[in-house]
């Protein structure tokens, strides 16, 4: 079962991913709003209260410091937006950028219970 912190981190990663995609103008050149510097300047107030998919309120007490990426696409986006230093684990299929291969590998079919 996924803990509340893990759900919060996943939700945060998805929100950042959605924001990055929404800022793209389709012209190939990133807009100033989509640059890593602009994204890192976004201030989120903590504690942050969110409602999960079954209607429970979840409070994230402090800003998440570590990210576990669960898909190659998310891994690539996280590194592209400058959050690579926070990525501590990636799924076993994440191989880009090269730096992602140095992170702990996760496998949904053979989970490590540690």
Kinemage of the C-alpha trace (Angstrom):
@kinemage 1
@onewidth
@group {chain A} dominant
@subgroup {mainchain}
@vectorlist {calphas} color= white
{ca unk a 1} P 0.000 0.000 0.000
{ca unk a 2} L 1.282 3.441 -0.863
{ca unk a 3} L 1.841 5.721 2.115
{ca unk a 4} L 0.379 9.194 2.304
{ca unk a 5} L 3.803 10.763 1.798
{ca unk a 6} L 4.372 8.697 -1.339
{ca unk a 7} L 0.954 9.700 -2.648
{ca unk a 8} L 1.752 13.318 -1.904
{ca unk a 9} L 5.072 13.104 -3.732
{ca unk a 10} L 3.416 11.440 -6.697
{ca unk a 11} L 0.695 14.077 -6.761
{ca unk a 12} L 3.283 16.844 -6.581
{ca unk a 13} L 5.252 15.310 -9.462
{ca unk a 14} L 2.082 15.011 -11.547
{ca unk a 15} L 1.088 18.617 -10.840
{ca unk a 16} L 4.539 19.850 -11.843
{ca unk a 17} L 4.412 17.697 -14.980
{ca unk a 18} L 0.978 19.062 -15.897
{ca unk a 19} L 2.175 22.625 -15.321
{ca unk a 20} L 5.206 22.068 -17.544
{ca unk a 21} L 3.055 20.631 -20.332
{ca unk a 22} L 0.498 23.433 -20.035
{ca unk a 23} L 3.206 26.079 -20.401
{ca unk a 24} L 4.447 24.681 -23.720
{ca unk a 25} L 3.436 26.849 -26.669
{ca unk a 26} L 4.058 24.144 -29.262
{ca unk a 27} L 6.740 26.155 -31.045
{ca unk a 28} L 9.620 24.038 -29.839
{ca unk a 29} L 11.210 26.836 -27.835
{ca unk a 30} L 10.333 26.881 -24.137
{ca unk a 31} L 8.524 29.949 -22.933
{ca unk a 32} L 9.934 31.806 -19.915
{ca unk a 33} L 7.142 30.324 -17.787
{ca unk a 34} L 8.259 26.773 -18.680
{ca unk a 35} L 11.936 27.249 -17.901
{ca unk a 36} L 13.448 25.359 -14.946
{ca unk a 37} L 14.246 28.648 -13.218
{ca unk a 38} L 10.630 29.791 -13.466
{ca unk a 39} L 9.293 26.464 -12.209
{ca unk a 40} L 11.660 26.433 -9.252
{ca unk a 41} L 10.495 29.935 -8.328
{ca unk a 42} L 6.935 28.722 -7.669
{ca unk a 43} L 6.259 28.907 -3.955
{ca unk a 44} L 3.805 26.403 -2.490
{ca unk a 45} L 2.619 27.108 1.048
{ca unk a 46} L 3.155 24.320 3.580
{ca unk a 47} L 1.467 22.606 5.260
{ca unk a 48} L -0.474 21.774 2.096
{ca unk a 49} L -3.894 20.144 2.423
{ca unk a 50} L -5.189 18.145 -0.545
{ca unk a 51} L -8.095 15.770 -1.064
{ca unk a 52} L -7.222 12.317 -2.389
{ca unk a 53} L -9.188 10.266 -4.912
{ca unk a 54} L -11.494 8.786 -2.266
{ca unk a 55} L -12.291 12.092 -0.601
{ca unk a 56} L -9.876 11.978 2.338
{ca unk a 57} L -8.027 15.148 3.228
{ca unk a 58} L -4.276 14.622 3.260
{ca unk a 59} L -1.910 17.192 4.732
{ca unk a 60} L 1.670 17.402 3.527
{ca unk a 61} L 3.466 19.050 6.427
{ca unk a 62} L 6.688 20.102 4.674
{ca unk a 63} L 8.002 20.483 1.143
{ca unk a 64} L 8.953 17.080 -0.296
{ca unk a 65} L 12.715 16.788 -0.691
{ca unk a 66} L 13.011 13.471 -2.572
{ca unk a 67} L 11.264 12.069 -5.650
{ca unk a 68} L 10.775 8.490 -6.814
{ca unk a 69} L 9.899 8.513 -10.518
{ca unk a 70} L 7.625 5.702 -11.629
{ca unk a 71} L 7.840 6.092 -15.412
{ca unk a 72} L 10.506 6.904 -18.003
{ca unk a 73} L 8.527 9.926 -19.211
{ca unk a 74} L 8.274 11.376 -15.705
{ca unk a 75} L 11.980 10.741 -15.139
{ca unk a 76} L 12.928 12.607 -18.299
{ca unk a 77} L 10.678 15.553 -17.434
{ca unk a 78} L 11.995 15.760 -13.871
{ca unk a 79} L 15.588 15.947 -15.100
{ca unk a 80} L 14.671 18.384 -17.882
{ca unk a 81} L 13.051 20.791 -15.444
{ca unk a 82} L 16.049 20.753 -13.140
{ca unk a 83} L 14.743 18.437 -10.417
{ca unk a 84} L 17.252 15.656 -11.128
{ca unk a 85} L 19.069 16.237 -7.847
{ca unk a 86} L 15.876 15.379 -5.969
{ca unk a 87} L 15.263 12.130 -7.880
{ca unk a 88} L 16.439 9.282 -5.660
{ca unk a 89} L 14.846 6.340 -7.488
{ca unk a 90} L 13.528 5.577 -10.971
{ca unk a 91} L 11.667 2.710 -12.586
{ca unk a 92} L 13.830 0.049 -14.198
{ca unk a 93} L 13.073 1.350 -17.706
{ca unk a 94} L 14.322 4.909 -17.117
{ca unk a 95} L 17.554 5.276 -19.070
{ca unk a 96} L 17.446 8.916 -20.174
{ca unk a 97} L 19.145 11.107 -19.330
{ca unk a 98} L 22.214 9.020 -18.586
{ca unk a 99} L 22.287 10.390 -15.035
{ca unk a 100} L 18.987 8.598 -14.334
{ca unk a 101} L 20.753 5.248 -14.617
{ca unk a 102} L 22.766 6.063 -11.489
{ca unk a 103} L 19.633 6.158 -9.321
{ca unk a 104} L 18.130 3.243 -7.417
{ca unk a 105} L 16.046 1.115 -9.785
{ca unk a 106} L 12.437 0.249 -8.907
{ca unk a 107} L 10.563 -2.742 -10.307
{ca unk a 108} L 6.793 -2.991 -9.957
{ca unk a 109} L 6.891 -6.728 -10.636
{ca unk a 110} L 9.597 -7.522 -8.096
{ca unk a 111} L 9.279 -4.939 -5.315
{ca unk a 112} L 12.054 -4.515 -2.783
{ca unk a 113} L 10.401 -4.613 0.625
{ca unk a 114} L 13.246 -2.760 2.326
